[in-house]
Amino acid sequence: MNAITPTTADVAAQIRAAFAFRHATKIFDPARKVSEADMATILEAGRLSPTSFGHEPFRILMIQSPEKRELFRDFSWGANGMMNGSAGQLGTASHFGILLAARAPLMTAGSDYLLNHYRTVKHLPEEVIELFNGAYGKFQSSDHKITTDREITDWSGKQAYIVLANMMTAAALLGVDSCPIEGFDMAQTAAVLQAEFGIDTEAWQPAVMFAFGHRAQEPAFPQTRRSMDDTVSWF
């Protein structure tokens, strides 16, 4: 028997339901773990996400050890249930992690890192690499004027957010809750990553934390958004 192919209406309904289901979960049910299969799908959605020039200027750091998570407790107020005195996402999430953004030593046009990426990941021939690197150099230096370390790291962070958005959408489609977390001290987080995780913080900077799991309770407030007319303009 042939498999049933979902119709466009079916897919549209699933997408709408997933986005209605998703909310920034502050407290998860620690007894309910995300299955290995579901987490693998969520991470695969991140790995396959699009990035500018296909440079993949991100890394996903999964932190499952309770002891390792606690290293971030004192300066990650956004992962403490929004300072409500609970164990927050750090203590209750099934899966907790940090997306890292690549800094200037890696993402400056012509860097050894990018040339190796072109050869070993994108499998580009040398003549194409020369053209590709030239186009990216123009993009950095004149089109968008992304030249300082802060500008390049922020650009990498934009790509990391695309990755996280896709991971959260995949999770919602699977019935898994999530929360993106920006409430942390950048310098202290980077220091812990370097000292305790061996991250080269000259090359990689924390962009955003995230948590996945299953909600401990339903949201206290209904989902609210601007109207479509106030959000989208057509010309």
Secondary structure, DSSP 8 states (H G I E B T S, - for coil): -------HHHHHHHHHHHHHH--B-SSB-TT----HHHHHHHHHHHHT---GGG---EEEEE---HHHHHTTGGG-GGGTTTTSSS-HHHHH-SEEEEEEEE-HHHHSTT-HHHHHHHHHTS---HHHHHHHHHHHHHIIIIIS---SHHHHHHHHHHHHHHHHHHHHHHHHHTT-EEEEE--S-HHHHHHHHHHHH---TTTEEEEEEEEEE-BSS--SS------HHHH----
